[in-house]
């Protein structure tokens, strides 16, 4: 039986901090949760941040949705 690898190419992790940068956004976790469900993105919710893992095809939709709510996002990719 032949199988093919269909693993998406993940571009990295992005962090949405829950501090002064996003303090103006009411219901931040609820809004991000809705965006995650709509775009089928992997997310980890912590007390001080939200970590999103996306593939390259989902990035534009993610950034557009976050920009609509005024949510600031940072890249968590570490270049060595």
C-alpha angles and dihedrals in degrees: 000000000000121000130184128214111246098174111145118237105247114212096198148271128307126199127213106195120213096217139085095320092062100025091110093060111094115215093008095170093048093050094048090046090055091049091050092052094046094049098035094237127158113244138179118203117209130170094254102029149009118232118205126192115199140170122232095263093056099049098086093050091046094051092046092051093047092047090053090061094039093245116158118221133191132200116247095193111126116212115204 
